[in-house]
Amino acid sequence: MENKNDFEFKYKAPTANERKEIESIRNSYLPKTKEEQDLETLRKLDWKVQNIPMLLGLTVGIVGILIFGLGLAMILEWKLLVWGIVIDVISLPPIAAAYPLYKVYSKKMKDKYGKQIIELSDKLLNDQE
């Protein structure tokens, strides 16, 4: 016979991994501090300066190489020598312009966003000290 005053108590704490996941989800819903917003802005600006010129240069270069490949296919497979040479000549300027385009656009982006990046990074570094 059981005693009416007996009770059973069960306790289960989240594991370390569950706790990290819960905190991660919770933190994504908390409002961001001014420092976190500035750091996010700094990361976005840095991404723009680093990656947009690279994407532009790669796109132009890849398009030029694909056109060049079309010209080679016209010469070698379809036996269209004149048209293949014309297409290959047309593809050379984009191929040749890809790296200089990257360099010029990279400099423009650094000039455009450099001052803002330096100001934000100085502000974040001074806040941490």
C-alpha positions, 0 to 999 in steps of 0.5 A, spaced: 500 500 500 502 506 498 503 512 502 499 518 500 504 523 502 509 519 497 510 523 491 515 522 485 519 528 482 522 527 475 527 533 473 531 533 466 536 538 464 537 540 457 544 537 455 550 542 453 548 541 445 541 542 446 542 548 451 547 551 445 541 550 440 536 553 445 540 559 446 542 560 439 535 560 437 533 565 443 539 570 441 536 570 434 530 573 436 533 578 441 534 585 439 541 587 436 545 592 440 548 598 436 555 594 436 552 588 433 549 592 428 555 596 426 559 589 426 554 587 421 554 593 417 562 592 417 561 585 414 557 587 409 561 593 407 567 588 407 563 583 403 561 588 397 569 591 397 572 584 396 566 580 392 563 584 387 569 586 383 571 579 383 564 577 381 564 582 376 571 580 373 569 572 373 563 573 370 566 577 364 572 572 363 567 566 363 563 569 358 569 571 354 572 564 355 565 561 353 564 565 347 571 563 345 569 555 346 564 556 341 569 559 336 573 553 337 567 548 336 565 552 330 572 551 327 574 544 329 567 540 329 562 544 324 568 546 319 566 553 319 573 556 319 571 564 318 566 564 322 569 561 328 575 565 327 571 571 327 567 569 334 574 567 337 576 574 335 570 577 338 571 573 345 578 576 346 577 583 349 572 580 354 577 575 356 583 580 356 579 586 360 577 581 366 583 582 370 583 590 369 576 590 370 577 587 377 582 591 379 579 598 377 572 596 380 576 594 386 579 600 387 573 604 386 569 600 391 575 601 396 575 609 394 567 609 395 567 604 402 574 605 405 573 611 409 566 608 412 569 601 413 575 605 417 570 609 421 566 603 423 572 599 425 575 604 429 569 605 433 568 598 434 575 597 436 575 603 441 568 601 444 572 594 446 577 597 449 
